[in-house]
Amino acid sequence: MMNDVKVECIDKDHLGLFTVKSSDGKREYCVDIDLDDMTVYCDCPDFKYRRQTERWGGALLNDGSHHCKHIKSVLRLHWRDIKSR
């Protein structure tokens, strides 16, 4: 569930690299948001094997149908900060 995760920014200067941890701390995934290319990436299996659509990996930032729950969590919690950088 999206509410059962902890989102942390890894690179405070870049504001595009995040870790998303399950509430039990057993799983951790990395989410990368690239505003220059307008793409997102997550290293979870759901995203890597089912959702990424771009030639070199990732998905378009504005294509929510290809975002995993980890990407959605980061965007829901940090979008205002990310887009204002």
C-alpha positions in Angstrom: 0.0 0.0 0.0 1.2 3.5 -0.8 0.6 4.7 2.8 2.9 2.1 4.2 6.1 3.5 2.8 8.8 5.9 4.0 10.2 8.3 1.3 13.6 10.0 1.8 15.5 12.3 -0.5 19.0 10.9 -1.1 20.5 13.9 -2.8 19.2 17.2 -1.2 21.1 19.3 -3.8 19.6 17.5 -6.8 16.2 16.8 -5.4 15.6 14.0 -7.8 16.9 10.8 -6.2 14.8 9.1 -3.5 14.6 5.9 -1.5 11.3 4.4 -0.8 11.2 1.9 2.1 8.4 -0.3 3.2 7.0 0.3 6.7 8.6 -2.9 8.0 12.0 -1.9 6.6 12.4 -5.1 4.6 12.3 -3.6 1.1 13.9 -0.5 -0.2 13.8 0.9 -3.8 15.5 3.8 -5.5 13.4 6.3 -7.5 15.1 8.7 -9.9 13.3 11.7 -11.3 15.0 13.5 -14.2 13.4 16.8 -15.0 15.8 17.5 -17.9 14.5 14.5 -19.8 11.1 14.5 -18.1 11.5 10.8 -17.1 11.2 8.7 -14.0 12.8 5.4 -13.0 12.4 2.9 -10.1 14.5 -0.2 -9.5 11.6 -2.3 -8.2 10.7 -5.4 -10.2 7.2 -4.1 -11.1 8.7 -1.1 -12.8 11.7 -2.8 -14.4 9.8 -5.7 -15.9 6.3 -4.3 -16.6 6.1 -0.5 -16.6 9.1 1.2 -18.1 8.5 2.3 -21.7 11.5 4.5 -22.8 14.2 3.0 -25.0 16.9 3.3 -22.4 14.6 2.5 -19.4 12.3 4.6 -17.4 8.9 6.2 -18.2 7.7 9.6 -19.0 7.1 11.8 -16.0 3.6 12.8 -17.3 2.6 9.2 -18.0 1.1 8.1 -14.7 -0.2 4.8 -16.2 3.4 3.6 -16.3 4.4 4.7 -12.7 4.8 2.1 -10.0 3.5 2.8 -6.5 7.0 3.9 -5.4 7.1 6.6 -8.1 3.6 7.7 -7.3 4.5 8.0 -3.6 7.5 10.2 -4.3 5.5 12.4 -6.6 2.6 12.6 -4.2 4.8 13.7 -1.3 7.5 15.7 -3.0 6.3 17.1 -6.4 6.1 20.7 -5.2 9.7 20.6 -4.0 10.9 18.8 -7.1 9.3 21.1 -9.7 10.4 24.3 -7.9 14.1 23.5 -8.1 
